[in-house]
Amino acid sequence: MAAPAPTVAKSPPALVPPAGPTPGGTLPLSSIDKTAAVRVMVDFIQVFQSPSSDSSSVDEQVAAMRQGFARALVPYYPVAGRIAEPTPGEPVVDCTGEGVWFVEAAASCSLADVNGLEDRPLAIPKADLIPRPPADHKLEDQILLAQITKFTCGGYAVGICFSHLVFDGQGAAQFLTAVGEMARGLPEPSVKPIWSRDAIPNPPKPPLGPPPSFTAFNFVKSTVEISLDSIKRVKDQVAAETAQRCSTFDVVTAWASRPARATCSAAPCHRRKATTATACTPAGSPGPARTSRRRHWWRL
């Protein structure tokens, strides 16, 4: 008999407000932030095995995380606010000081039972691991939400949902680093936040024309793991056969485009394009920017 499918029991979302007073008012967003491409919510899940050397219980760790969020929201006070749009097409951050929604959840299985959530599709539905606000609060108005899902082995998964209007991936990582530092008792985050959206030019908008027409199609999603050993092997092969060097980006691009090339070989087709969204960090940037892993999202 097959084992029963794992289940997740969620507590109602609860607000974690800043641990101290924060400024009010509104903060402007940049011209880039206001584009339709970034007006989305982004989800991700981090998995943590049970720490064998840590004598504290998972409940104590969750309480420390709550405190970490509360303390980090004081210097990062815009995160405790909400997205508002007093003028259509001109969203701003309303510094309400409400806080972030925090969900506690418990899974009926261990991390080993679901292979550490490494498999795709996930052994537990993504919706069970990602936080959402109460039904009477709009998701798109939130800036960040967090969920801690505890597993029977003592490990846990942290599900984060954030607004791309305010954060990119690196900015969200910087904030969560601050949460961890505050949870460990540091007096202040190692990277102090600044709000300099006005540094990005805001050129005049061209007059609106008729909406463009697009051919309807569906994306096919795929998750591919490319090991560092595989990348090195391809680089070595290229060097041996051509006496030229290729970058990691070259290798990953070629690898990701293989399915499209296979399709083209089966039937005549138009030229394919690969587009990527890439984080570009200037050399010498402070804080997590120096050590963050570069990631690429591919559209073929």
C-alpha positions, 0 to 999 in steps of 0.5 A: 500500500502506498504511503499517504500523501504528506499534508501541511496544516497552516496557522492563520496569518499573523502580523509581525510589526516592527519592534520599534517606531518607524517613519511614516509617509510615502516613498516613491518608486523608480521608473523601472519599478513601475514597469509591468514586467516587475509588478509581480509577486515572487515566491521561493523556498529555502530548506534547512535540515535539523541542526545536530549541534543546536540544542534549541527546539524548532519552536524556539528557532521560529520564535527567534525568526519572528523576533528577527523580522520584528527587529529588521523591520525597524531599519528596513521600515518600508518592508513593513508598509504596503503598496499603494497607488494614489494615482493610476500607474504611479505606485508608491510604498505607503510606510504604514508600519503594519508589519509582515504576515507570518505563517506557521505550518506543520508537515505530516512527514520528515524532509527525508520523506519528500527528498528534501523538496529536491524533486520536481514536481514538489512532493508537497504542493507549492501552495502549502509551503508559500505564505498568503495574506488573509482573504480580505487583504490583497496579495499585490499590496503586500511587500513581503510575507514569510512562512515557516513549515516544520517537519517531523525530523526537526528540519523546516522550510522557509517560504518567502513571497515578496513584491518585485516592485520593492525587491529584486532577488538580491535585495530580498536576500539582503533583507533576509540576511538582516533578519538572520543577523537580528535573530542572532542578537546582532545590534544592527544589520551588517548592511544598512538599507538606503532608499535612492530610487530617485537615482534612476532617471525617470524619462518622460513617457511617450504617448500611449498608442494602440496595444500591440498584438501578440500570438498566443502561446504557452511556455513549457517550464523545465528545471535543469541542474547543471553541476560544476563538474559538468561545466568544467568538463565542457570548458575543458573539452572546448579548450582541447578541441578549439584552443579557445576559452568559453565562459560558464555563461556560454556553457549554460546557454548552450546546455539550456538551448539543447531542447530547442535545437532538438525541436528544430532538427525534427521540423523546419522552424524559425530562428530561436532566441534565448533571453535571460534575466541576470543580476549584474552587480558592480565590482566592490559592492557591499554586503551580500552582493559580493557573495550572492550566487548568480542565477539566470532565468531562461526563455527559449 
